[in-house]
Amino acid sequence: MVVRFLVRSHTRAGFHGVGSVRSATIKCQATMVIVDGNSMEPGYHQGGLIIVHSSDYYQIGDIVAYKHLQMGKYVIHRIIGEELNRFILQGDNNTWTDGFKPSQVEIIGKHWIHIPKLGKVISWLRKPYYLAFTVSLFGGVLMINWFKEKNKKWRPKPKKTFSMYQWINAEHLGKSGETYFLSLGIFLIIAIIFGGIAFSKPVEKNIPQDVYYKHTGEFNYSAPAPEGVYDNTTIQSGSPVFLKLTCEIQVSYQYTLNGNVLSGIHGTQAMAAVISDTTGWKRTIPLQIESVFQGNSVKSQSLFNVCQASEMVDALREKTGLQRSEFSLAIVPSTKVSGQISGLRLDDEFSPTLNFKFNDIGFWMVSSNPPGSQESDPLNPSSEGMLRNWVETPETMAFLGLDLPVNGVRWGTSILFVLSAGWLGFLMYSTEKMSRTSQSAGIQLRYSPMIVNVQKQPPALRRGDVEVQKFEDLARLAERNNSVILHEFDQDGTHTYLVEEDNTIYRLKFKENIPNFKIEELKIVEAELIQALEQNQFELFYQPMVDISQQQIIGVEALLRWNHPTLGTLPASAFIMDAEETGLIYQLGEWVLQTACKQLKEWDDAGSPTVSMAINVSSRQLIPELPRLVKRELKNHKLNPYRLQLEFTETQLLEDLDHSVEILDSLKKIGVGISIDNYTGKASMANLARLQAKNLKFALAMMNQMSDPQMNAITISTIAAARSLGMAIDAVGVETEEQLWFLRSHLVSSAQGYLFGKPVTADETLQKLLGADDKVQVYETTNFDL
């Protein structure tokens, strides 16, 4: 069957034409071919795709692909026999065998996978016009998706911490547990399937590494001759022998065995002359009796009376009346040889013949080979032999074109099975234990995708609540309204779940003891944070605050980063809550204040323009000691108080408004600026009036929704109300020119965001400050890395 190759082994080349190979190299000597004939019917059909792969050896019954050197095409046939190092092949639909007999190295591979009709599709796709159309279509789809992604509003997301204590908790497992269980289940199934296949196969296999050897012989005959008949006075091998000139000729035969690593070679050799004719009549004349020899070479000599052969023929004619003028004579040496070749036992026999024709006049040598044969000449016969040697080698498994050792697959699948089954069991045990020991953990495990954790709201902002008895009722309400379930958690172990519907808040509230594993987790986090403080792993980055109208840098905001030794640079959002829960927020906050003031003083000494420094303060730092700490650092670094701006989130201040107002009043007496950060509109104008902050910073969520007409109207009214209270308006998270245009049109004083610059180190910030006489560059793209 003629085939067209699509992919070949990397050691072979193809050519174009009818039934030719279309080649492209791949790594593992797997070859795809398209059927272009029907001699292998009914199994293979026109246009079918067959994948063949190379093998260590081929045997009778294998369907193999090879290049037919006489046809100049590639063929796929079945092996039906072996002849030394070559194979005899035949198509399943043929009555004749293939005249070309390929060797092991000439076979490309044997049948592996057969996919009907797929070859036609691949052939269609390989045509230049169709291929260009397909690539263009695919590229168009990619470009459309790329433009869609490019037009989406995007901002970099901070890196998140990932450690064991964060992974094995109800919230994380509730959100990602299904993915973990599915992944581990897939790994477990893969381990079972491949392990079953690997353990059903032997670790070792026997492959043939055949040893070849060669018998060679050399005939010679000679006799004296009178001058004038031959070129010299001796009848030499190959010349005719005339009975009138001589009756006796000297016949010699040299036998040699050739092979690698011969040892213990011995045997016997005899020689005879056989007279015969076409009727089947035959007479044997012994020339040399059987003799023993040692070694790989032996020589025999004998005198043969050719006149005696003529007399036997004359007696036959006289007694039988046979009238035949020409008879045959064969000199037949018989050599039996034994020993070892490359460590393999050899027992073989070599009996070539030197053939003559003769009549009443003389004898002449003839060849037994057909005309045009490539065999050696009659005087130098030879014959090749083969000893089959089975060698034990590791068994392999084919996977994605790779030959993987069975023993390695056994170990790999065993390890994969133990790990996946172990982790699967551990997750099942952990989730079961969490569900039994904690009601909140059970809720997180079942409903985590619907739950959003929020900070506790002040009681004064509460509206009428309706208590529910079961969490399932809240879940049904959230599903019906396509909303989320808010979760508040107090440090005393109180959990509150809220769903709003028709201006009514439905609530489920319960209290439980903090699990021991949570305490252990906090201990681990506390140790890491203490180590980070001791080893100076924390660093401040600075983001410029820009005067919109002047396009000048008027200040910077200090943003805390943790250069974690294994997780890389982490933003403050990744560890501030842990610092608050462990109580280390006070030490960390003091370090931030000291470092920011020190850096501001260093910039002043370097000759940079005078700018303010904004620092984020946690709600846990709203303690009576905060004003004394701020006053001390300002004095130590000889800074004017107005240079420092402390930022508190709206939610922090509203948790205990009276306490917050008391602390803020103490800070304002020192002279530092107070800013309400992350403003979302929860605080009423009355509360803003009580706080008397200097600045009001819009939350990033409000900036991202300015294209919404309703949110736009709320923002405009908020700006007007805040300005009436004497507050300056700042915006954070400005990323687009549309947002900047909106802020400028409504006389917002300052802004910060990736449109002006991302957070950078102190040295990079100094370079910006030293070049502050220039206008602040507005970037064309918002795609910045953290």
N, C-alpha and C positions, 0 to 999 in steps of 0.2 A: 504494500500500500504506500503510495507516494504521499508525503506530508509536507506542509509548509511550517517552518519553525518561526515562532515569535520571539522566544527567549532561549538562549543557549547557555551551556556551561562556559566558564571564562577561559577555557583552554581551546575552544573550537571556533572556527570562523565559518560563515555561510556566504552564499552568493544569491543574486537575484535571477529570476527566470521562472519558467514553469516548474512548479513543485519545489521551488527553492526555499532556502532558509531566510527569514527576516530576523536579524539577531540583535540582542541587547543584553549586555553582560549583567548577571546578578551574582551574588556572593557564593551560594551554596550548591552550584552545579545542578540546580533544578531547571528544567527546560520545558517550555510550553510549545506545543505543536498543534497545528490545525490540520484535520484530516482532509486530504484532497484526492481520495480514491476509495475503492470499496472492496479490496481484497480481504480485509479483515471483517467483513460483514458476517453475521448480523450485529456484532457488538458495536462496531464503530460506523458512523455515518458521515456523509459529506458535511463539512462545516463544524464537526465536533471539535472540542478543545480537549487535548490530552496533556497532562503534566507528567513528565518522566523525571526520574532522579537517578544520579549515578549510584553505583553499588560497588561493594568490595569484590563481588564475583557474581556471575550469572549462571543459571542452570537451566536444564531442560524444562520447558513449560513457561518460562518468562517471556512476556511480550516486550520487545526492546526496539529502540530507535537507533538507526545507524546510517552512515552515508555510504551509499552504493557507489563505489569508485568506478565501476564499469558504466553505470547509467549517468553518473554525475548528479544524482539527486538523493534526497533523504527518504528513507523507507522505514516503516514500522511493521515488523513481522514477529512470529513466535519461534523460539528456539525449539527444535525437534531433535537435535543431536549434537555431539561434540566430535571433533576430529583433531587430536592433539590440542594445540592452543587456539583452534578456530572453531566457530560454531556453524551448524547447519540450520538454516531458517526456512520458514514456509509461511505464507499467508493462510489464514483460516479458510479462505474461500478459494485457495489455489489447489490444483492437483499436482503441481510441480514444485520442486524445491528451488530456492534461490541459488544460482550458480556462484554468486559472490559469497565467500565465507569470511565474515569479519572476525577479527581477534578481540580480545578483552578490551584493549585500549582503543579500538575503533568503534566500540559501542558507546553511544552518548548516554543512555540511561534506560531504565525499565519502567513500565507502566506504574503510575501512582494514583492519579485522579483523572476521571473522565467526566466532562461536563458537555452534554449534547448541545449543539446549536450556538454555543457561546463564541466559537471561533468565527462565525459569520459576523457577529456584532463587533468583535475586535478588528476583523479585517475591514469592516466598514469604517470604524473609527480611525484606522491607520491611513486612510486615504487623505491626501493633503487638504482638500477642500472641506471635507467633513471634520477633520481634526481641527482645522482653523476655526470652523463654526462652533464646535464644542468648547474649545478653549475660550473663545470670545464670549460665549454665553456664560460660562462659569466665571470668567473675569468680571463680566457685567454684574452678576449677582454679588460678588465680593465687593465691588465698588459701591453698589447701592447700600449694602450693609455698613461699609466703612463711612459713607457720608452720613448715614443715620446716626452712627455712634459719635461722629465728629460734631454733629449738631446738638447732641445732648449736652445739657449743662452738667459739668463734671468738676469735681474738686477732689484732691487727693484725700485718701482716708488714712488715718494714723495707723501705725503698726500696732498689733495687739499682742499682749503677752500670751505665752502658751507654756504652761507647766502642768505637772500631774495634778496638783491640787485644784487647778481650774478645770481640768478636763473631766475628772471623775466627780461631777456634781450634778444635781438634778436638773438645773437650768440648762447646762451644756448638753447633757444627755437627752433632755427633752427636745432640744432643737436639732441636734445632730445624731441622736441615737439611732434613728432609722437608717441613716447613711452608714453608720458603723456596723450595725447588725447586717445590713445588706452586703457591705463590702466583705466582712468576715465570713458571711455565708457563702459568697462567691469563691473566696479563697479556699474555704473548706471543701466545696464541691470540686474545685480544680484539683486540690490535693488528693481527694478520693478517686477521681477519674484517672488522673495521671499516675497516682500511686498504684491503683488497681492494674493498669496496663503494665507499669514497670515491674510489679511483683509477679505478674503472670508470665513475664519473659525471663529467660535465663540470663544470668549476669555475663556469662561467656558464650561465645559462639565459635564454631569451626569454619574457617574459610580456606580455600585451596591456595597454596603457594607452590605450584607445580615445579618440579625439577626436570630439566630437559638434558638429554644426552644424544650422542650421534655415533652410529656405526659407520666406519669407512673401510673400504677394501681397495686393493690395487692388484690387478692381474698383469702378468707378464708372460710372454712365451717367446721362445727363440730357438733357432736351429741353424747349423752351418749351411751355406749355399755356394754353388759355383759362381765364378766370376762371370759378369756379363748379363745376369738375370735381374739382380737387384742393384741398388746403388752401392752396396758393399757386399762382403762375403758372409753376411749374417741375416737370417730372416728375423725381422723385428716385430714386436707386438703391433697388431693391426694389419699386417701384410698377409696376403694369401699364402697357403702352403701347398705346393704341388707334389703329388705322390712320386713323380719320376725323379724329383730332386732329393727328397729325404723322406724317411719313414718315422723318425723319432724327433719329437720337439720337447724342449725343456719348459715345463709349466710351473710358474711360481705364483703364490697368492699371499699378500701382506694384509693382515687385519689389525685395525686400531680402534679402540674405544675412547671417545672424547667426552669429557664432562668435568664438572667442578667437584673438587675434593673427592677424588677416587681413593678407595682403600679396600684392601683385601680382594683385588680383582683376580679371578682365575677362571679356568674353563677347559673345554676340549675342542679339538678341531680335526675334521676329516675332509677328504676331497675325493670326488669320483667324477667319471665321465659318463654321460647318458646319451645313447644313440636312440633316435625315435623317428617315426614318420607320421603322416597325418592319419593313418589308420588306427593309431593307438599302440602300435608295436613299439617295444622299448627294451633296450639291453643296457645294463649298468656295468661299467668297468671300474673297479676300485683303483684309485691312484695313490691314496695314502690312508692307512688305517687311522682310527681315532687316537689322538695323542693329547696329553694333558699339558697345559701351559699356565704360567703365573705372570701377572702383570696385565697391562692394558693393550699389549701388542704381541702378535705372534706371526711367524712366517712359515709357510709350507712350500716344498718343492717336490716335483716328481717328473719322471720321464714318461711321456705318453707316445705309444706307437700308433700313429694315425693309419698305417697300413693295416693294422689289426682291425680297426673299425671298418675299413673298406672290405676286408675279407669277410667279416660278419654280415655285411650287406650282400656280398656275392653269394654267401651260403643261403641267405634268406631267399634270394631270387631263385636259386637253383632248386631249393626244396619246396618252395611255395608257388613258384611261377609268377611271383609278383613282378610286374614290369613297371618299375618306378626309377626314374633317373636321379632324383635328388632326395637327400635325407638331411636330418638335423643332428647336430652334436652340441652338447652343453657341458661345460666344465662347471661343476657344482661343489663349491666348498661349503661345509656346514660348521658354523661356529656357535657353541653354546658358552655363554659367559655368565658369571655370578660375581657378587661382591656388594659394595656399598658406594652410593653416589650421594654426597652431601648428607651422609648418615642414614640414607634410605636403602632398603634392601633391593638388589637388582638380580633378576633371573630372566634372561632374554636369549634369543637365538637370532642369528643373522646368516641367511643363506642366499647370497646373490648368484647369478648365473652369467657365464661368458658363453654366448651363443655363436655357433657356426652353422653354415650350410656346406654340404659336400656332395660330390659325385665321383665318378670314376677318375676324374682328372685331379681334383684337389679340394682343399678346404678354404673357406673365406668367412671372415667374421661379420656378423650381422647384429643390428640393434633391436632389442625387444620393445623399445619405446616408440610411440606413434610419431609420425612426421610433425615437426614443429614443437615437440615437447621441450620443456625447459630442464628436463632431468640431466644428470651428469652423464658423461660418456660411458660406454660399456666397460671400458678398462678400469674405471674408477667409480664403482657403485657406492651408494651411501643410503642411509636410512636414519630418520630421527625417531627418538622414543621419548616417552614422558612417564615420570613417576609422580603419581598424585600424592601431594603432601598436605595434610590437613593441619592448620595452625590454629591454636586457641587464641582468640582475641576478644576484647570487651565487646559485648552486645550494645547496640545503639538504638535509639528511638528517633524517628524523624519528627521534627516540630518546626514549622515555619521555614522549611528548607535547611534546618540545622540538624546535625546528627549528634544527639545528646547521649552520653553513656548511660546505660540502664542503672548501673550502680549509683552514679551521681544523681539520677532522677529519683531513685529510691530514697537516698538521703535527703535530697531537697524537698520532696513531697512529704516525707516523714516530719521534717522540721516545720514545714508549712502547716501540716495537719495539727501538730502539737501546739504551735503558736496560735493559729486561728481558732482551734477548739478551746485552747486555754483562755484566750482573750474573750471569746464568745461566752464561755462559762462564767468568767469573771464579771463581764458586763451584766449577764443575766442575774448573777448573785447580787451584784451591787444595786441594780435597779430594784430587785425584789426586797433587799434589805432597806433601801431608802424608802420604798413605798410602805413597808411595815413599821418603820421607826419614826417616820415624819409625814404628817398630812400635807405640809407644804411641798415636800419633795415629791410625793405622789402626784400632786396637782401639776408641778413643773414637768414631770416626766410625761404626763398625758397631754397637757395643754400648753406647753412652753411656746409654740409658735404663735399662740394667740395672746400671750401675756407680755406686757411692757412694764418693766420696773421703773418706778418714778420715786422721787423724794416725797416725803410726807408733806402734804399741804397744811397750812395753818388752819386750825379749827374755825377761825372767823370767816373763812372763805367757803365753808361747807354749806351746801344747800340741803334740803330735806332728803334724808336717806331712807331707803326701804331695806330692811334686813331680810336676807334670804337664808335658807337652811342648808342648801346643797350647792356645791360649786357647779354641778351640771346645769342648774338653772341659769347661772351667770353665763355659762358657755353657750346655752341656747339663745339667750338674749343677744350675745355678741355676734353669733352667726346670723341671727335674723336681721340685725342692724348693720351687718358687715363692718363691725367695729372691733376694737381690741379690748382686752381686759387689763385695767391698770392695777399694778401691785405695789403696795406700800409696805415697808418693813421697818419696825422699830428695833432698836438694839436690845430691848428686853424680850424679844422673841415674838412680838405681836405682828401678825400678817393681816393685811386688809386688801381685799380684791374688790374692784369697782367697775361697774358698767353703767353708762348713761343712756337713758332712753326717754324721749319726750320730756326733757328738763327734770327728770327724776333720776336720782343716783341709787342704783341697787348695789348693796354691799354685803359681803361675807367677811366676817372678822373672827379670828381665833388666835389663841396664844399657845406656843409650844416652846419647850426647852431647846436651846441651841445645841445641835448635835456635837458630840465629841470630835468628830472628824473636822467640823468647821473650826473648832478651837485649835486643832493640830495644824490646820491649813494656815491660820493666822500666825501661829508660832513660826512656821516656815517663812512666811512673807516678812514677818518682823525681823527675823535673822538676816534675810537678804537685804532689807532696807538698811539695817544697822551697818552691815558690811559695806554697802554702797556709800553710806555717809563717811565711814572710816577710810575707804579707799578712793575717795574723791571721784566716784563714778557719775555724779550728777553734774550737769552743765546747763547754763542759761543760753538760750538763743533769743534773738531780738528781731521783732518785726516792726518796720517803720509805721508811724502814725502821721498822716499827711494832711496839711491844710489844703482843702479842696480848691479854694479860690486862688491861693498863692502858689499852689503846687510845690510846697516846701515841706520838708520833714520838720515836724514840731516836737516829736517825741518818739519813744519806742516802747513797746510792750515786752516785758521779760517773760519768756515762755520756758518752762522747766523741761529738761530732757534727761533721760537716764541712759547712759552708755553701758548697757547691760553686757557682761562678758560673753554671753552665749546667744542672746536674743537680738543683739544689735541696739540701735538707738530707739528708745521708747518715748512716746509723748506722755505728758502728765496724765491724760485721761486713762492711761493703762494701769496706773498704780496709785493715784491720789486716794481713791476710795479705800484701798488697802491701808494706806498710811493713816487715814482717818480712823479706821476700825482698830488699828493697833496702837493708836495714840502717838505715833511718831510724826504726826502732822505738825506738832509744835516745833520739834527739832528741825524738820525739813523746812517749815515756814520761816524760822529764824535764819536758816542758812540762805534761803532765797533772798530775804531782806538784806542780809549782810553783803552777799555777793553782788546784788544789784546796786546797792549804794556805793560799794567799792568800785564797781565798773564805771559808774557815772562819774566818780571822782577822777578815775584814770583817764577818761575821755576829756574831761575838763583840762587836766594837766597836759594832754596831748594837743590842746589847742582847737578842739572841735567846737562847733557852735553850741550854744546852750539849749539843751532839750530836756524834756521831762521824761520820767521813768514810771511806767505803769506796771503794777505788780498785782497778780491775782491773789486773793486771800480767801482761805477756806472758812466755812461757817464755824468750824471748830476753833478757829483762832479769834473769834469774837468774844474775847475774855478781857477782864479789866487790865491784865498785864500788857495787852497789845499796845496801847498808847505809850506806856513807859519804854517798851522795846523800840518802837519807831523813833521816839525822841532820842534815845541813846545812840542809835545808829546814825541819825542825822548829825548828831553832835560829833561822833567819832570821825566821820568823814567830811565834816565841815561843809554840809550841804544846806541850802535854803529849803525850808519845808515845802514851798510851792513846787519844787522840782519833783516831788514824789506824789504819785497818784495811786491810791489803793482801790482795787476793783472787787466788788462783791456782787454775786449773782442775785437776781431778783428773788429767786426762791429762798436763798439763804437768809436774806434780810426779813422776809415775811414769816419765817418760821416762828420767831418770837420778836414781834415788831418793837415792843417797848424796850426790851433788852438791846436790840440793835440800835435804836435811836440813842440810847444812853452811851454806848461805846462810840458811835459815830460822832456824837457831840464832843467827846473827849478828843478824838482825832482831829476834828475841825479846829479845835482851840489851838492845837499845835501848829496848824497852818497847812497840813497836807490836803490834797484834793481827794474827794470821794466820788467814785463813779459806780453807777449801777450797770452791771454787765449782763449780757444775755437777756435783755428786756424783751418780753413776749406779750405784754399787755395785761398780765394778771394783776399787777398792782394798780389800784385805783389812783386817781389824781389826788385824793385826800391823803393816801399813804405816801405818795411821792412828795407831797408838800411837807409831811412830817419828817421825812428822811432828809430833805434839803440837800440832795446830792449836787455836785458841780456838773457832772456829765451824765448823760443817759446814752447807753450803747445799745443799738438795735441788735437783736439776735440774728444769727445767720439764717434761720428759718424764715424770718420776715423778709430778708433780702432776696431769698430765692423765690418768694411768692409775689414780688412786686408787679409781675405781669398779670396777676389776678386783680380785676377791678375792685372787688370788695376789700381785699387786703390792701390795695393801693389807697383806698379811701380811709381805712383805719390808720394806716401809716401817716397820712397827711394830717389827720386830726390829732394824732398823738404828737407829732412834731409841733403843731401849733400850741397844744396844751402844755407841753414841756417847756416851750420857749416862754410862755406866759408865766411860768414858775421860775424863770431866770436860769434854766438849765441849758447847757450847751448840748447839741445833738451830735453823737458820733455814730459811725456805722462800721461794722466789722463784716468780714467775708465778702468784700466787694471784688467781683471777679469779671464783670462785663462792663463795657462802655455804656450800655443801656442803664445799668444801675447807677453808674457815675453821673450820667446825664440827669437822672431823676433826683439824685441827692443835690446836685448843683442847682437845679431849677427850684428846689424847695429850701435853699439856703442852709443846708446841713453844713456844719462848720468843718468837720474833719472825718477822715475815713482811713481804714486799713484793710488790707486784703491782698490776694495774689495778683491783683491788677497793678499794684504798686511794688510789691516785693514780698518774697517768702521769708520766713524766719531764717536768720543766718547767725553765724558765730560773732563774737565780740569784735574780732579783727576785721571781718568783712563789714560789720556795721560802722566801725570807725572810718573805713574808707568811704562809705556812703556819706557819713557826716562831714568829712573833710571836703567832699565835693558838693556840699549842700547849696552852694550858690547857684548851681544849675537847677533847672526844672526837673521834677521827679518824672522819670520815664514811665509811661503807661504801656504795659506790655500788650502785644497783639494776641497772645494765646494765654490760656489759663491752665495749660497742662504742665504743672510743675511737680517735681518730685519733693517728697518730704525731706 
